[in-house]
């Protein structure tokens, strides 16, 4: 996985999948279990070949992104 050109470093990539037909809520937790970020992946949010994400530091809304 490569980060966006000019994007933040480091970037993160998960090797697991989210159900595209059901949608899910994804939570990022710190070492103590405290939720530090959360986002909703809506059902059928992106077509095949795209991903769902946003820039780091809560910059902007989650949106469909072209996969590299």
TIPA-849000 format. One record per atom (N, C-alpha, C, O, CB): x, y, z; atom name; residue number from 1. Coordinates in steps of 0.05 Angstrom, whole numbers. Glycine has a CB too. Example, Ala and Ser with C-alpha at 12.3 -4.5 7.8 and 13.67 -1.06 7.14 Angstrom:
BEGIN
REC      c1      c2      c3   a    k
REC     264    -114     156   N    1
REC     246     -90     156  CA    1
REC     264     -66     156   C    1
REC     285     -66     169   O    1
REC     226     -89     181  CB    1
REC     257     -45     142   N    2
REC     273     -21     143  CA    2
REC     258       1     157   C    2
REC     268      23     161   O    2
REC     282     -12     114  CB    2
END
This chain:
BEGIN
REC      c1      c2      c3   a    k
REC      17     -24       0   N    1
REC       0       0       0  CA    1
REC      18      25       0   C    1
REC      36      27      16   O    1
REC     -19       0      25  CB    1
REC      13      43     -18   N    2
REC      28      67     -18  CA    2
REC      10      90     -10   C    2
REC     -14      90     -16   O    2
REC      41      72     -46  CB    2
REC      21     110       3   N    3
REC       5     134      11  CA    3
REC       0     151     -13   C    3
REC      13     148     -34   O    3
REC      20     150      33  CB    3
REC     -19     169     -11   N    4
REC     -25     188     -32  CA    4
REC       0     206     -36   C    4
REC      13     213     -16   O    4
REC     -49     205     -25  CB    4
REC       5     213     -61   N    5
REC      27     231     -66  CA    5
REC      22     257     -50   C    5
REC       1     269     -53   O    5
REC      31     237     -96  CB    5
REC      42     265     -34   N    6
REC      39     289     -19  CA    6
REC      21     286       6   C    6
REC      16     305      20   O    6
REC      28     311     -36  CB    6
REC      12     261      11   N    7
REC      -5     256      34  CA    7
REC      11     253      59   C    7
REC      35     255      60   O    7
REC     -21     231      29  CB    7
REC      -3     248      81   N    8
REC      10     245     107  CA    8
REC      27     220     109   C    8
REC      23     201      94   O    8
REC     -11     245     130  CB    8
REC      46     221     127   N    9
REC      62     197     132  CA    9
REC      63     193     162   C    9
REC      68     213     176   O    9
REC      91     201     120  CB    9
REC      58     170     173   N   10
REC      52     146     158  CA   10
REC      22     144     150   C   10
REC       6     159     161   O   10
REC      60     121     174  CB   10
REC      17     127     131   N   11
REC     -11     121     125  CA   11
REC     -16      93     135   C   11
REC       2      77     139   O   11
REC     -18     124      94  CB   11
REC     -41      86     139   N   12
REC     -48      60     150  CA   12
REC     -65      44     130   C   12
REC     -82      56     116   O   12
REC     -62      63     177  CB   12
REC     -62      19     130   N   13
REC     -78       1     113  CA   13
REC     -85     -24     129   C   13
REC     -68     -36     142   O   13
REC     -62      -6      87  CB   13
REC    -110     -32     128   N   14
REC    -119     -56     142  CA   14
REC    -121     -79     122   C   14
REC    -131     -75      99   O   14
REC    -147     -51     156  CB   14
REC    -113    -102     130   N   15
REC    -114    -126     113  CA   15
REC    -141    -140     114   C   15
REC    -145    -159      99   O   15
REC     -92    -145     120  CB   15
REC    -159    -131     131   N   16
REC    -186    -143     133  CA   16
REC    -206    -128     116   C   16
REC    -200    -106     107   O   16
REC    -195    -145     162  CB   16
REC    -229    -140     112   N   17
REC    -249    -128      94  CA   17
REC    -274    -120     109   C   17
REC    -280    -131     131   O   17
REC    -256    -147      71  CB   17
REC    -288    -101      98   N   18
REC    -314     -92     109  CA   18
REC    -336    -101      89   C   18
REC    -331    -101      65   O   18
REC    -315     -61     113  CB   18
REC    -358    -109      99   N   19
REC    -380    -118      82  CA   19
REC    -390     -95      65   C   19
REC    -401     -75      75   O   19
REC    -403    -129      99  CB   19
REC    -387     -96      38   N   20
REC    -397     -75      21  CA   20
REC    -428     -74      19   C   20
REC    -439     -53      14   O   20
REC    -386     -78      -6  CB   20
REC    -441     -96      24   N   21
REC    -470     -97      21  CA   21
REC    -484     -89      47   C   21
REC    -507     -79      45   O   21
REC    -479    -124      12  CB   21
REC    -472     -93      70   N   22
REC    -485     -87      95  CA   22
REC    -477     -60     106   C   22
REC    -492     -46     119   O   22
REC    -479    -108     116  CB   22
REC    -452     -52     100   N   23
REC    -441     -28     113  CA   23
REC    -433     -34     142   C   23
REC    -444     -53     154   O   23
REC    -461      -5     112  CB   23
REC    -415     -19     153   N   24
REC    -406     -24     180  CA   24
REC    -394       2     192   C   24
REC    -387      20     177   O   24
REC    -385     -46     181  CB   24
REC    -392       2     218   N   25
REC    -378      24     232  CA   25
REC    -350      14     239   C   25
REC    -347      -8     250   O   25
REC    -394      33     258  CB   25
REC    -330      30     233   N   26
REC    -303      23     239  CA   26
REC    -293      41     260   C   26
REC    -295      66     258   O   26
REC    -285      25     213  CB   26
REC    -281      30     281   N   27
REC    -270      45     304  CA   27
REC    -240      41     306   C   27
REC    -231      18     303   O   27
REC    -284      38     330  CB   27
REC    -225      62     311   N   28
REC    -197      60     316  CA   28
REC    -193      65     346   C   28
REC    -203      86     356   O   28
REC    -180      81     299  CB   28
REC    -180      47     360   N   29
REC    -177      49     388  CA   29
REC    -147      51     395   C   29
REC    -130      41     381   O   29
REC    -189      25     403  CB   29
REC    -141      65     418   N   30
REC    -113      66     427  CA   30
REC    -107      42     444   C   30
REC    -123      25     448   O   30
REC    -108      93     442  CB   30
REC     -83      42     455   N   31
REC     -74      19     471  CA   31
REC     -91      14     496   C   31
REC     -91      -8     507   O   31
REC     -45      23     480  CB   31
REC    -106      34     505   N   32
REC    -122      31     529  CA   32
REC    -151      23     522   C   32
REC    -167      18     540   O   32
REC    -123      56     545  CB   32
REC    -157      21     496   N   33
REC    -184      13     487  CA   33
REC    -202      37     483   C   33
REC    -226      34     476   O   33
REC    -196      -4     508  CB   33
REC    -192      62     486   N   34
REC    -208      86     481  CA   34
REC    -211      90     451   C   34
REC    -191      90     437   O   34
REC    -195     111     495  CB   34
REC    -236      96     442   N   35
REC    -241     101     414  CA   35
REC    -229     129     408   C   35
REC    -237     149     420   O   35
REC    -271     100     408  CB   35
REC    -211     130     389   N   36
REC    -198     155     381  CA   36
REC    -208     165     354   C   36
REC    -204     189     347   O   36
REC    -168     152     381  CB   36
REC    -221     148     339   N   37
REC    -232     156     313  CA   37
REC    -253     135     305   C   37
REC    -251     112     312   O   37
REC    -210     158     290  CB   37
REC    -273     145     292   N   38
REC    -295     126     284  CA   38
REC    -307     136     257   C   38
REC    -309     160     253   O   38
REC    -317     124     306  CB   38
REC    -314     118     240   N   39
REC    -326     125     215  CA   39
REC    -346     105     206   C   39
REC    -344      81     211   O   39
REC    -305     129     194  CB   39
REC    -366     114     192   N   40
REC    -387      96     181  CA   40
REC    -380      90     152   C   40
REC    -375     108     136   O   40
REC    -415     109     183  CB   40
REC    -380      65     145   N   41
REC    -378      56     117  CA   41
REC    -406      48     109   C   41
REC    -416      27     116   O   41
REC    -357      32     114  CB   41
REC    -420      65      93   N   42
REC    -447      60      85  CA   42
REC    -449      36      67   C   42
REC    -430      30      52   O   42
REC    -459      84      72  CB   42
REC    -471      22      67   N   43
REC    -476       0      49  CA   43
REC    -474      10      20   C   43
REC    -484      31      13   O   43
REC    -503     -13      54  CB   43
REC    -460      -5       3   N   44
REC    -457       1     -25  CA   44
REC    -445      29     -30   C   44
REC    -453      43     -48   O   44
REC    -484      -1     -39  CB   44
REC    -426      36     -13   N   45
REC    -414      63     -14  CA   45
REC    -396      67     -38   C   45
REC    -395      90     -49   O   45
REC    -398      68      11  CB   45
REC    -382      46     -47   N   46
REC    -362      50     -69  CA   46
REC    -364      27     -89   C   46
REC    -370       4     -81   O   46
REC    -334      53     -58  CB   46
REC    -359      33    -114   N   47
REC    -358      11    -134  CA   47
REC    -332      -5    -132   C   47
REC    -313       4    -118   O   47
REC    -361      23    -163  CB   47
REC    -331     -28    -144   N   48
REC    -307     -44    -144  CA   48
REC    -283     -28    -155   C   48
REC    -286     -13    -174   O   48
REC    -312     -69    -162  CB   48
REC    -260     -32    -142   N   49
REC    -236     -18    -150  CA   49
REC    -232       9    -136   C   49
REC    -212      22    -141   O   49
REC    -237     -13    -179  CB   49
REC    -250      16    -118   N   50
REC    -246      40    -102  CA   50
REC    -246      33     -73   C   50
REC    -253      11     -65   O   50
REC    -268      61    -108  CB   50
REC    -237      52     -57   N   51
REC    -236      48     -28  CA   51
REC    -251      71     -15   C   51
REC    -258      91     -28   O   51
REC    -207      46     -17  CB   51
REC    -255      69      12   N   52
REC    -270      89      27  CA   52
REC    -250     100      48   C   52
REC    -239      84      63   O   52
REC    -295      77      41  CB   52
REC    -246     125      49   N   53
REC    -227     136      69  CA   53
REC    -226     166      69   C   53
REC    -242     179      56   O   53
REC    -199     125      63  CB   53
REC    -207     176      84   N   54
REC    -203     205      86  CA   54
REC    -174     210      94   C   54
REC    -160     191     101   O   54
REC    -222     218     107  CB   54
REC    -165     234      92   N   55
REC    -138     241     100  CA   55
REC    -135     239     131   C   55
REC    -155     240     145   O   55
REC    -130     269      90  CB   55
REC    -111     237     140   N   56
REC    -106     235     169  CA   56
REC    -115     260     184   C   56
REC    -121     281     173   O   56
REC     -77     229     174  CB   56
REC    -115     257     210   N   57
REC    -121     279     229  CA   57
REC    -149     290     225   C   57
REC    -154     314     228   O   57
REC    -101     302     225  CB   57
REC    -168     272     219   N   58
REC    -196     279     216  CA   58
REC    -201     301     195   C   58
REC    -219     316     197   O   58
REC    -207     289     243  CB   58
REC    -183     301     175   N   59
REC    -185     322     154  CA   59
REC    -207     314     133   C   59
REC    -203     295     118   O   59
REC    -158     326     140  CB   59
REC    -229     328     134   N   60
REC    -250     324     114  CA   60
REC    -267     300     120   C   60
REC    -264     286     140   O   60
REC    -238     320      88  CB   60
REC    -287     296     103   N   61
REC    -306     274     106  CA   61
REC    -295     249      93   C   61
REC    -278     250      76   O   61
REC    -333     282      94  CB   61
REC    -305     226     102   N   62
REC    -299     201      88  CA   62
REC    -312     203      60   C   62
REC    -333     214      57   O   62
REC    -310     176     104  CB   62
REC    -298     191      40   N   63
REC    -308     192      13  CA   63
REC    -296     169      -3   C   63
REC    -276     157       6   O   63
REC    -302     219      -1  CB   63
REC    -307     163     -26   N   64
REC    -296     143     -44  CA   64
REC    -270     153     -55   C   64
REC    -267     177     -62   O   64
REC    -316     136     -67  CB   64
REC    -250     135     -57   N   65
REC    -224     142     -67  CA   65
REC    -215     121     -88   C   65
REC    -222      97     -85   O   65
REC    -203     143     -44  CB   65
REC    -202     130    -108   N   66
REC    -191     111    -128  CA   66
REC    -169      95    -116   C   66
REC    -150     106    -106   O   66
REC    -182     126    -154  CB   66
REC    -171      69    -117   N   67
REC    -150      51    -106  CA   67
REC    -125      53    -124   C   67
REC    -128      54    -148   O   67
REC    -160      22    -103  CB   67
REC    -101      52    -112   N   68
REC     -77      53    -128  CA   68
REC     -73      28    -144   C   68
REC     -53      26    -159   O   68
REC     -52      58    -110  CB   68
END
